Amino acid sequence: MKASARVVAAATLFLAGAAGCIRAQSPQTLVRVWGYKGMEPLMLRWEAAYERQHPSVHFENHFHGAAAVAAGLYDGAADVVVMGREMWTADSMAFHWVFQYAPFRVEVLAAGTGAPPPSYSPVVIVNRENPLQQISMAQLDAIFGSLHKVAPGNLRQWSELGVDGALAQRAIKPVGFSEDEALGVFWRKRVLREDYKPNPASGLLRSEADVVRAVETNSAAIGYASGTAANSSQGIRVIAVDGVAPTALTIANSTYPLSRRVSLYINRKPEAPIEPAVEGFLFFCLSDAAQTEIHANEGYISLPTATRQRMEQRIRGPWDGKEGWKQ
């Protein structure tokens, strides 16, 4: 009996100790991320740094093409999504139909002219023989569009832009991306302000290489592309927009009119707190430590301090679920 009592006592102590160890362990939190593949290197660095600060948090990643990422949010398969482009109306409407409120967006970095497609901020390009040095957003609307929600009317000849010489009387040949390509959608929204009727003379192409080739082989052409593609061709030049050249600084502070941001999106219920691990990760991505992980050779740019503070206030502030669900 004494031996049995000792066994029981030892077992009791063992179980009590084991229970204590279990209680002492922090619960593990999984954050599911669906991301655009061009952002994978940076996202993995951010996640690793956040896990070092918060050992109880772990990430499960699924990286896809930009078109597939939003589905992770409205299907409930992801806690955080990062897209290689803006969230389109179809994406936000799909989310809204399921949840009856908008996805919550937090800008975390700027997309430079050399960011992976389709996330880059585009540059406006002309043929090397074209003397034009700059162009306005209104003039771009007048050239590429037909309904003109910005410009007062058409611009169809180079003389109307003040170009003289042999090019003056030639028709402007606008070249861009087809309307179902990510850059074509961006151009329609940012430049044409949802004008779905492009200039009939437009060349709407599928690839950036085709756009660059069309401009470098036609002195009357004007188009848009990445800075990487523009710099690879000796036959084209980049021109300023609204008097602003596309630089890291002008893109970061959004003074360059065609600058773009990269955002994280989450499912945030109106008037409800964000899940702590997700909220913590959003704050981390806006921190100095995270922003220093943004490498210029990957094409992305850190956000200005004022912008990050505004995003932090957005996270802390109230959310009614109505803002910007149709973009």
Order of alpha helices (4+ residues) and beta strands (2+ residues): alpha-beta-alpha-beta-alpha-beta-alpha-beta-beta-beta-alpha-beta-alpha-beta-alpha-beta-alpha-beta-alpha-beta-alpha-alpha-beta-alpha
